[in-house]
Amino acid sequence: MPPLQNLANTFACGSGRFATEIDVMHKNMMKDISIIDTTIENIAQLGVCGYKNIKKPGLPEKMNWLRGRFSEGLKIKSLYSEKDGTQGMIEYIPGKYCWRPVKAQDFMFIHCIFVGFKNVYKNNGFASQLIAECEKDAKKQKLKGVAVVTRKGSFMAGKEIVVKNNYTVADSATPDFELLVKKFTKNAPDPKFNIKPIDRSSGLTIIRADQCPYTIKNVKEICETAENDYGIKINVINLKNYKEAQEAPNPFGTFCMIYNGTIIADSPISNGRFKNIMKKLKA
């Protein structure tokens, strides 16, 4: 379904009554939405990263990861609808403790942001509201701004939404990652990528962290496929703290797949995607 604002614009000329009804629906939806702090205590109600079932692989690991991060200043704000439940979230942390290979110590750092498990909630300004919550906390902590890594595709914030909120590009990294910043202190040094050299040893290595719950099930399946189909035993490196994540060899930080010294996946992938990659490499 198109966003309600777009529907109103589309039909405004043809039917004033219809446009008015859509406008009322939009206002009611806005009243139904609230932004709630996600904690260990309310994750079962709000969920995190689309996970709510404590028995689902990935959520227990994410919760354990969060227990160590809340004391470092991490926050998750959930966009919650009384009618439809959680429809978005933002996860951020002081840059000193961020899980990306960047130098952003004086900034708040956004790990991830998402809106719209249902399409009706997209393009209605909710992502900007979540970003505003992050910026408010950054100012309270007297930080010099907010930074975020963006790229096209899954598992990373899109550039468009932060540019819309007056963020500018501070740095870039291959293949298509960009580090954006919004400064509260104009003369503050830009945050920078701090990507370490790739281990050029032979074999297949996965670098991952429990920050992203999707990788628990996927990595398990990929390891089984690698051994059963290709006779390869994967070396899985589980990042234990922010210092290790900031030493990652790719901009994503908390997931990287390296085969014989070359990065073959720089964000989380499914077992099916892994099979396609290996098929091309073995061709």
Number of C-alpha atoms within 10 A of each C-alpha: 9 12 15 23 17 13 15 22 13 12 15 15 10 10 11 12 11 15 20 14 12 20 17 14 15 19 12 11 17 15 11 13 19 14 18 15 14 21 18 12 8 12 18 15 12 24 20 25 22 16 19 15 15 14 9 13 16 21 26 17 17 20 19 13 18 19 13 12 18 14 9 14 13 21 21 24 23 27 26 18 18 11 9 12 15 25 22 26 28 25 21 26 24 23 27 18 21 27 27 29 25 27 17 26 15 20 30 31 29 27 24 19 23 22 22 17 14 13 13 16 25 20 17 18 12 22 23 16 13 23 21 13 14 24 22 13 17 22 15 9 12 14 19 23 26 28 31 30 28 26 18 13 9 10 18 18 20 19 20 12 17 20 14 10 13 11 20 17 18 18 16 17 15 9 10 10 19 23 23 24 27 23 19 16 11 10 8 12 12 22 23 19 22 18 19 13 10 13 14 12 12 11 13 20 20 21 21 25 25 22 22 19 23 20 22 18 14 19 21 12 15 21 20 17 19 18 12 11 11 12 10 14 15 20 14 15 13 15 21 12 15 19 15 16 26 26 19 25 22 29 31 26 25 28 27 23 23 23 19 13 15 14 18 16 17 19 19 21 19 14 19 12 13 20 16 11 13 15 10 8 10 8 5
